[in-house]
């Protein structure tokens, strides 16, 4: 699966030269002290020797000012994303930094860059004996290195009170010992009351390549972005090795992209039917489990009146809230609310990074509305680089009865898209 770089170039007017200049400028001479953080972040777009050297110099600067410390953390992260081997000694020195967030970024960056030096891995393992460290990142990195000497240090954390730590520790032990009997505990975390535990468990299941969890992942009530990512990671690992077939994952990926609440194992429930105003406000929750329950309630109990009410909340707030925006767009489709057609089409074409989920939702919604122009609108999006949008367009076009798929749109794409296209094409020939 290719790295999602949509959020990397957030400052398109900032050149490499200017970013390097900002990093070299004393904080007190900058118009805004946060510029240094922006510069350190932006250099991820320039994998050149001079950018890497500028970032290394920033990391080596131990200025205790908070704005510099924040920029320094970001510089460590950027070096990791750039996989800068020459920065490894500098990043390694950060493992003993008094700032725990710098240590966390250093561990992560070393994992991204990679190393065969067991002494570095031992130093990372020793961090598990220290308080107030990011144990989850440390354990993930050691597991990714397949560093078996860390088992003794990780084992006690499998029963940690902090479930984020416990989940990744259990997963790491399974991976390092090749005994996956404990992964059922991680599957159970997919139904944890705290959304952050559900998200963490999903990542752990993907890291462990635990294919038995595919169905549970698809039904977990968190944002489809996390579920799609987990399924793509499992497909990336399992399809080439034939540990799974496309048919093992296809129906679940279809459900996730369509994202109707009836396909989820919802955690929450209402004691009594809430008001329409209440469930609309629930669409703004960060726990998508609550959003999905609200969505289901509107479909089942407020189908005749929810459309106009959603229009009001869209105009007031949802147009600028990427979570609520997604749910509103999807709901208009399920409700077949024709007055929202133009807003749905606008969402289909919105290329702002934070609204990419809504593009796939718009494709599904337009398939629900139908219309002579919808097929051409969806076909245009097959040239997009956004996985979720392309897959959603395939599902939407298939729903509309379109059968003339062109394989050229998917040349060089990941197998999930290629195999879905082949499946739809073969089905159309049979018909």
Secondary structure, DSSP 8 states (H G I E B T S, - for coil): -----TTT-S-TT--HHHHHHHHHS-GGGSSSTTHHHHHHHHGGG--SHHHHHHHHHHHH-----HHHHHHHHHHHHHHHHTT-GGGHHHHHHGGG-S-HHHHHHHHHHHHHH----HHHHHHHHHGGGSTT--HHHHHHHHHHTT-GGGHHHHHGGGG-SSHHHHHHHHHHHHHHHT--TTHHHHHHHTT-SSHHHHHHHHHHHHHTT-GGGHHHHHHBSS-HHHHHHHHHHHHHHHTTTTSS-HHHHHHHHHHHHH--GGGSB-----SS---HHHHHHHTT-SSHHHHHHHHHHHHHH-TTTHHHHHHHHHHHTGGG-HHHHHHHHHHHHHTT-GGGHHHHHHHHT---GGGHHHHHHHHHHHHHH--TTHHHHHHHHTT-S-HHHHHHHHHHHHHTT-----GGGGTT--HHHHHHHHHHHHHHHH-
